Amino acid sequence: MSLKLKRDLRNPLLLPVPEHSWESRFIFNAAVVHDEKNDLFHMLYRAMGVDDVSRIGYAVSEDGIHFARLDKPVFSPSNDFETKGCEDPRITKIGDEYYMMYTAYSKKGVRVSMASTKNFITWKRYGVVLPEQDDKDAALFPEKVNGRYMLYHRIEPDMWVSFSDDLLHWTDHKVIMGPRKDSWDSLKIGIGAPPIKTSHGWLMLYHGVDQNMVYRLGFALFDSNDPTKLIKRSDEPILEPEEDFERFGQVPNVVFSDAMIRYKDEYLVYYGGADNCMALATIPVKEVEKEF
Ligand code: BMA
């Protein structure tokens, strides 16, 4: 039996806001973390409005379903690498700091950039952290593994890993997983959410794209002690575009996720539908443990 995520019946959870020029057209591909101390869900979402530039908006929730949003973006382009936008944030908490990896987009191409915050409003920016070539879909591990920080990222069409002592200088770049011929992930793949440590290994949510440009989601499991070693990955997608809000939008036939949280006895997967809105799908932790 292959694993399937279950959509929340209240989907889509967040839509664009026509009155706000910066988020009037599309909101999608959000990072979400659960702050255990305050029992709050913090969301950073990608927004596009009249000028087609991606900015990042902030929303907060007590239940992970109903989010209150700010009127203004909390993170906007600020340098030559981001003139076309700051896209697809992914957050990892390390110590008491939330690190956001995001795609800086400009005429130079796409680059992995980093910023950090304690409050989701004020930011420290570190700029582009990976070498000068097209690279995106980056997510940090929540802890050092074998004494070093680790980062999964994507240089088309494969997923890569890099290592660092200080989060700023990344070395030992290596491919860890690639597309599979004649499969739902045959064209290219990229990480979804930052990996989650389980008793079986590091659980990773990823997206796969096929020859028809359909974006689907799957799981991959990596070795606990050596997360460059793939143990298992989904033969079948765990979520694929079926609902209207996933099939029609800015880009049709897309489910794309930047966030998976373990909350109580479930994994919560927040995802963008057709590059247009935000939605939620879930799966019991026990079900995943049986298969992965
Ligand atoms: C990718 C990224 C995502 C987007 C997806 C589908 O390249 O730009 O932000 O969701 O394409 O359009």
Residues whose N, C-alpha, C, O or C-beta is under 5 A from the ligand:
A	BS01	BMA	N29 D88 V251 V254 F256 D275
